[in-house]
Amino acid sequence: MKGLHHLHLRKRVSSGLEPFPARTPWKRLLDKAVLGVGVIGPLASIPQVLKIYLTQDATGLSGISWGIWALLDIPWIAYGLVHRERPIIVAYSLWLTVNSLVFIGAVMYGDGLL
């Protein structure tokens, strides 16, 4: 595994990409902030999840839309794992959880898939 990571870093250096972690303080701060934003985004959907399950009402929510959003999170998680990009892995794992919960709630308590 470390060999692949080394090749990934070597590829970044040889193609002129920014090093990770960044050398300048503000870029390092941005690198860390991205992880925070990746966590805050999915947490913003928690009220929707709570509303669905506490009221047992998902009228007006499209189950198919939330299901598609959940499925579209899977390639992002795979990409993050392959490239060892922690912010992508964390953010899209959380999004997969939230989107799946809303999808299940919409199907159980809403108008079905549509």
For each residue, the residues with C-beta under 8 A, 3 or more apart:
1: 4 5
2: 5 6
3: 6 7
4: 1 7 8
5: 1 2 8 9 84
6: 2 3 9 10
7: 3 4 10 11
8: 4 5 11 12 83 84
9: 5 6 12 13 19 20
10: 6 7 13 14
11: 7 8 14 15
12: 8 9 15 17 18 19 20
13: 9 10 17 19
14: 10 11
15: 11 12
16:
17: 12 13
18: 12 22 27
19: 9 12 13 22 23
20: 9 12 31
21: 28 31
22: 18 19 27 28 30 31
23: 19 27 28
24: 27 28
25: 28 29
26: 29 30
27: 18 22 23 24 30 31
28: 21 22 23 24 25 31 32
29: 25 26 32 33
30: 22 26 27 33 34
31: 20 21 22 27 28 34 35 87
32: 28 29 35 36
33: 29 30 36 37
34: 30 31 37 38 87
35: 31 32 38 39 86 87 90 91
36: 32 33 39 40
37: 33 34 40 41 91
38: 34 35 41 42 87 88 90 91 92 94
39: 35 36 42 43 90 91 94
40: 36 37 43 44
41: 37 38 44 45 91 94 95
42: 38 39 45 46 91 94 95 97 98
43: 39 40 46 94
44: 40 41 47
45: 41 42 48 49 98 99 102
46: 42 43 49 50 98
47: 44 50 51
48: 45 51 52 102
49: 45 46 52 53 98 101 102 105
50: 46 47 53 54
51: 47 48 54 55 57
52: 48 49 55 56 57 58 61 101 102 105 106 109
53: 49 50 56 101 105 109
54: 50 51
55: 51 52
56: 52 53 109
57: 51 52 109 110
58: 52 61 63 102 105 106 108 109 110 111
59: 109 110 111
60: 110 111
61: 52 58 65 66 102 105 106 110 111
62: 65 66 106 113 114
63: 58 66 67 103 106 107 110 111 112 113 114
64: 67 68 113 114
65: 61 62 68 69
66: 61 62 63 69 70 99 102 103 106
67: 63 64 70 71 99 103 113
68: 64 65 71 72
69: 65 66 72 73 95 99 103
70: 66 67 73 74 96 99 100 103
71: 67 68 74
72: 68 69 75 76
73: 69 70 76 77 92 93 95 96 99
74: 70 71 77 78 96
75: 72 78 79
76: 72 73 79 80 88 91 92 95
77: 73 74 80 81 88 89 92 93 96
78: 74 75 81 82
79: 75 76 82 83 85 88
80: 76 77 83 84 85 86 87 88 89 92
81: 77 78 84 89
82: 78 79
83: 8 79 80 88
84: 5 8 80 81
85: 79 80 88 89
86: 35 80 89 90
87: 31 34 35 38 80 90 91
88: 38 76 77 79 80 83 85 91 92
89: 77 80 81 85 86 92 93
90: 35 38 39 86 87 93 94
91: 35 37 38 39 41 42 76 87 88 94 95
92: 38 73 76 77 80 88 89 95 96
93: 73 77 89 90 96 97
94: 38 39 41 42 43 90 91 97 98
95: 41 42 69 73 76 91 92 98 99
96: 70 73 74 77 92 93 99 100
97: 42 93 94 100 101
98: 42 45 46 49 94 95 101 102
99: 45 66 67 69 70 73 95 96 102 103
100: 70 96 97 103 104
101: 49 52 53 97 98 104 105
102: 45 48 49 52 58 61 66 98 99 105 106
103: 63 66 67 69 70 99 100 106 107
104: 100 101 107 108
105: 49 52 53 58 61 101 102 108 109 110
106: 52 58 61 62 63 66 102 103 109 110 111
107: 63 103 104 110 112 113
108: 58 104 105
109: 52 53 56 57 58 59 105 106
110: 57 58 59 60 61 63 105 106 107
111: 58 59 60 61 63 106 114
112: 63 107
113: 62 63 64 67 107
114: 62 63 64 111
